[in-house]
């Protein structure tokens, strides 16, 4: 009789542990497994110093505050004729993508004494010719499994 009661208690404990496990996993986010590999092409790179830094923004507010959701670093070791071809991995969604030619690898844009950028910058599928920030909607990209064309960045250097 002691053996029956032992197995009964074990069975209840296993059921309880399984219930906890499946209950907890139902609240977890497994979207990281759905990364989409997306090709990018960066043009007009002036030199091989430093690296490229892509800021991934989910909304206009985070862009205005310069607080990206994610930063993706791209080495320039494949630089040929001012162009780097690479790929990035993101979850499916709509993002604003900006790029910095971080020539001194300090993770931030360098400015001169009058506030002009000293390093190159650009935006996804959009060349910004003005001196103010672009509108967030101008450089939005859709990341999904059916889109295969590369995202194009044309870098601009003011100085």
KOLFISE-981302 format. One line per 8 residues: number of its first residue (from 1); their letters; for each residue z, x, y of N, C-alpha, C. Coordinates in steps of 0.02 Angstrom, whole numbers, padded with zeros to 5 digits. Layout:
BEGIN
NUM = a = Z,X,Y,Z,X,Y,Z,X,Y  ...
//
This chain:
BEGIN
1 = xxxxxxxx = 00000,00041,-00060,00000,00000,00000,00000,00043,00063  00032,00101,00060,00034,00146,00118,-00036,00171,00134  -00079,00183,00084,-00146,00207,00096,-00187,00154,00133  -00180,00090,00114,-00217,00036,00147,-00198,00033,00221  -00134,00037,00237,-00112,00032,00306,-00135,00093,00347  -00139,00152,00317,-00163,00212,00350,-00236,00204,00369  -00277,00181,00321,-00349,00172,00335,-00361,00116,00385  -00321,00065,00383,-00327,00010,00431,-00313,00035,00502
9 = xxxxxxxx = -00260,00075,00510,-00244,00103,00576,-00299,00150,00599  -00326,00192,00554,-00380,00239,00572,-00442,00200,00594  -00457,00147,00559,-00516,00107,00576,-00507,00076,00646  -00448,00052,00662,-00435,00024,00728,-00441,00078,00782  -00416,00139,00767,-00420,00193,00815,-00492,00214,00828  -00532,00218,00775,-00603,00235,00782,-00639,00182,00823  -00626,00119,00809,-00657,00065,00848,-00637,00070,00922  -00574,00084,00934,-00549,00091,01002,-00584,00149,01038
17 = xxxxxxxx = -00589,00207,01005,-00622,00265,01035,-00696,00252,01048  -00730,00218,01002,-00800,00201,01013,-00808,00153,01072  -00762,00105,01077,-00764,00058,01133,-00756,00095,01199  -00710,00141,01202,-00700,00181,01263,-00762,00223,01278  -00790,00256,01228,-00849,00298,01238,-00907,00258,01265  -00924,00201,01234,-00981,00162,01256,-00966,00128,01323  -00904,00112,01336,-00886,00084,01401,-00895,00134,01456  -00874,00196,01446,-00881,00248,01497,-00953,00268,01507
25 = xxxxxxxx = -00991,00274,01454,-01061,00295,01462,-01103,00242,01496  -01082,00180,01495,-01121,00128,01529,-01119,00136,01604  -01067,00171,01631,-01062,00183,01702,-01094,00249,01724  -01115,00290,01678,-01143,00355,01696,-01216,00349,01715  -01238,00394,01757,-01307,00396,01780,-01345,00449,01740  -01392,00427,01700,-01432,00474,01660,-01501,00484,01690  -01510,00469,01755,-01576,00474,01786,-01601,00545,01790  -01557,00594,01785,-01579,00664,01789,-01627,00681,01733
33 = xxxxxxxx = -01626,00642,01679,-01672,00653,01624,-01742,00629,01640  -01750,00592,01696,-01815,00564,01715,-01850,00605,01769  -01842,00669,01768,-01872,00711,01820,-01948,00712,01812  -01982,00708,01868,-02055,00710,01870,-02076,00778,01897  -02117,00813,01859,-02142,00878,01881,-02202,00865,01927  -02195,00884,01990,-02246,00870,02041,-02274,00935,02070  -02340,00944,02069,-02369,01005,02097,-02366,01004,02174  -02357,01063,02203,-02360,01070,02276,-02405,01129,02293
41 = xxxxxxxx = -02435,01125,02353,-02475,01180,02380,-02450,01192,02451  -02431,01254,02465,-02407,01273,02532,-02459,01321,02561  -02487,01302,02619,-02539,01341,02652,-02514,01372,02717  -02550,01421,02742,-02538,01454,02806,-02473,01495,02807  -02454,01524,02751,-02394,01566,02748,-02413,01634,02777  -02376,01658,02826,-02397,01719,02860,-02377,01784,02826  -02325,01783,02783,-02307,01845,02749,-02267,01830,02686  -02251,01882,02648,-02216,01874,02584,-02141,01883,02590
49 = xxxxxxxx = -02115,01889,02651,-02043,01898,02661,-02006,01833,02646  -01947,01838,02617,-01904,01780,02607,-01928,01733,02553  -01916,01669,02566,-01934,01617,02517,-01948,01552,02555  -01975,01504,02519,-01987,01438,02546,-01930,01392,02527  -01909,01350,02573,-01853,01304,02561,-01876,01233,02577  -01876,01190,02526,-01897,01120,02535,-01836,01076,02541  -01832,01040,02597,-01778,00991,02607,-01802,00923,02583  -01763,00893,02540,-01780,00827,02512,-01733,00776,02545
57 = xxxxxxxx = -01763,00728,02581,-01725,00677,02617,-01738,00609,02588  -01685,00569,02580,-01693,00501,02553,-01702,00449,02607  -01683,00465,02669,-01690,00416,02723,-01693,00450,02790  -01711,00411,02842,-01720,00439,02909,-01654,00465,02938  -01599,00432,02922,-01534,00454,02948,-01517,00524,02925  -01527,00538,02860,-01511,00605,02835,-01558,00657,02865  -01621,00638,02880,-01668,00684,02912,-01645,00699,02984  -01626,00648,03021,-01603,00658,03090,-01542,00703,03093
65 = xxxxxxxx = -01497,00696,03044,-01436,00737,03041,-01448,00805,03008  -01509,00815,02984,-01528,00877,02949,-01482,00890,02889  -01469,00837,02850,-01427,00840,02790,-01469,00818,02730  -01507,00863,02700,-01549,00843,02644,-01508,00824,02582  -01537,00779,02544,-01509,00759,02480,-01509,00818,02431  -01562,00858,02437,-01571,00915,02392,-01613,00968,02427  -01601,01031,02410,-01642,01087,02435,-01672,01121,02374  -01737,01131,02376,-01773,01164,02322,-01801,01230,02349
73 = xxxxxxxx = -01783,01284,02316,-01806,01351,02337,-01867,01371,02296  -01918,01396,02331,-01980,01418,02300,-01991,01491,02318  -01995,01535,02269,-02009,01606,02285,-02081,01614,02309  -02093,01667,02346,-02161,01681,02371,-02196,01734,02328  -02171,01748,02269,-02202,01801,02228,-02272,01783,02204  -02292,01721,02208,-02360,01700,02189,-02405,01691,02250  -02387,01720,02307,-02425,01714,02369,-02492,01749,02363  -02546,01710,02375,-02614,01737,02373,-02652,01707,02432
81 = xxxxxxxx = -02674,01749,02479,-02713,01725,02535,-02677,01674,02578  -02612,01682,02586,-02574,01636,02628,-02556,01570,02594  -02567,01566,02528,-02555,01503,02491,-02509,01516,02432  -02462,01470,02422,-02420,01470,02362,-02430,01402,02327  -02443,01406,02262,-02447,01346,02221,-02387,01347,02174  -02351,01291,02170,-02292,01287,02128,-02283,01214,02107  -02226,01199,02078,-02210,01130,02062,-02136,01119,02074  -02118,01057,02089,-02049,01038,02099,-02033,00981,02052
89 = xxxxxxxx = -01970,00972,02037,-01949,00917,01993,-01901,00872,02032  -01919,00808,02035,-01878,00758,02068,-01876,00694,02027  -01824,00655,02037,-01821,00590,02006,-01873,00545,02039  -01898,00495,02003,-01945,00448,02035,-01914,00417,02097  -01954,00409,02149,-01929,00379,02211,-01972,00397,02270  -01950,00377,02329,-01984,00391,02392,-01941,00439,02432  -01971,00494,02454,-01934,00547,02489,-01973,00571,02549  -01937,00598,02597,-01967,00636,02651,-01956,00709,02634
97 = xxxxxxxx = -02010,00749,02634,-02004,00820,02616,-02023,00864,02675  -01978,00909,02692,-01993,00959,02744,-01990,01027,02711  -02021,01076,02743,-02021,01144,02715,-02007,01194,02770  -01970,01246,02752,-01954,01301,02797,-01977,01365,02764  -02013,01407,02802,-02028,01474,02779,-01969,01517,02799  -01920,01521,02756,-01857,01556,02769,-01868,01631,02760  -01898,01662,02809,-01919,01732,02804,-01860,01781,02796  -01802,01763,02822,-01744,01808,02815,-01694,01783,02763
105 = xxxxxxxx = -01712,01731,02725,-01671,01705,02669,-01600,01688,02688  -01591,01657,02747,-01524,01639,02768,-01511,01563,02764  -01556,01526,02733,-01549,01454,02720,-01550,01411,02783  -01574,01438,02840,-01578,01398,02900,-01635,01421,02945  -01657,01377,02989,-01709,01393,03036,-01681,01439,03090  -01719,01491,03106,-01700,01536,03160,-01736,01514,03224  -01701,01516,03280,-01729,01497,03345,-01723,01554,03394  -01769,01555,03444,-01763,01606,03497,-01715,01580,03551
113 = xxxxxxxx = -01710,01617,03606,-01662,01600,03658,-01676,01533,03692  -01738,01512,03694,-01754,01448,03725,-01759,01391,03675  -01741,01403,03613,-01738,01350,03563,-01802,01339,03523  -01849,01385,03527,-01911,01377,03489,-01903,01408,03419  -01929,01375,03368,-01922,01402,03300,-01958,01469,03292  -01924,01516,03260,-01953,01582,03247,-01985,01585,03177  -01969,01537,03134,-01996,01536,03066,-02042,01476,03058  -02084,01479,03007,-02132,01425,02995,-02098,01363,02967
121 = xxxxxxxx = -02130,01306,02979,-02104,01243,02954,-02162,01196,02941  -02150,01143,02904,-02201,01095,02890,-02172,01033,02856  -02217,00986,02842,-02196,00922,02813,-02247,00901,02760  -02225,00862,02713,-02267,00841,02657,-02327,00800,02681  -02387,00823,02664,-02450,00787,02678,-02457,00768,02751  -02428,00807,02796,-02430,00791,02868,-02423,00856,02908  -02469,00867,02954,-02465,00924,02999,-02437,00900,03065  -02380,00926,03085,-02347,00905,03147,-02365,00953,03203
129 = xxxxxxxx = -02401,00927,03253,-02423,00969,03309,-02378,00965,03369  -02330,00919,03370,-02287,00910,03428,-02228,00959,03429  -02187,00952,03482,-02128,00995,03489,-02064,00958,03472  -02068,00893,03460,-02008,00856,03439,-02013,00842,03364  -01959,00817,03336,-01960,00801,03264,-02009,00745,03251  -02043,00747,03194,-02088,00691,03178,-02048,00630,03157  -02082,00574,03154,-02053,00513,03127,-02047,00520,03052  -01992,00500,03024,-01979,00507,02952,-02034,00476,02909
137 = xxxxxxxx = -02062,00420,02932,-02114,00385,02893,-02179,00425,02888  -02188,00474,02932,-02251,00512,02933,-02257,00561,02875  -02202,00580,02843,-02206,00629,02790,-02172,00606,02725  -02175,00541,02713,-02148,00513,02651,-02195,00525,02593  -02167,00538,02535,-02207,00544,02474,-02175,00501,02420  -02217,00475,02376,-02194,00436,02319,-02198,00480,02258  -02142,00488,02224,-02139,00527,02163,-02137,00479,02104  -02189,00480,02064,-02189,00440,02002,-02234,00473,01951
145 = xxxxxxxx = -02231,00449,01890,-02267,00482,01836,-02343,00472,01840  -02366,00423,01877,-02439,00411,01880,-02473,00452,01935  -02436,00477,01983,-02465,00517,02038,-02471,00589,02017  -02532,00615,02014,-02544,00683,01991,-02569,00730,02046  -02588,00703,02105,-02613,00748,02157,-02557,00789,02188  -02571,00851,02205,-02519,00894,02233,-02498,00872,02303  -02436,00886,02319,-02410,00876,02386,-02430,00937,02427  -02459,00925,02486,-02485,00979,02528,-02438,00991,02587
153 = xxxxxxx = -02420,01054,02598,-02382,01075,02657,-02425,01125,02695  -02439,01113,02759,-02472,01161,02803,-02420,01187,02851  -02402,01251,02843,-02349,01279,02885,-02374,01290,02956  -02328,01283,03002,-02342,01295,03073,-02292,01346,03099  -02318,01394,03135,-02276,01445,03167,-02287,01440,03242  -02234,01432,03279,-02240,01426,03352,-02238,01496,03383  -02198,01540,03356,-02192,01609,03382,-02219,01658,03332
//
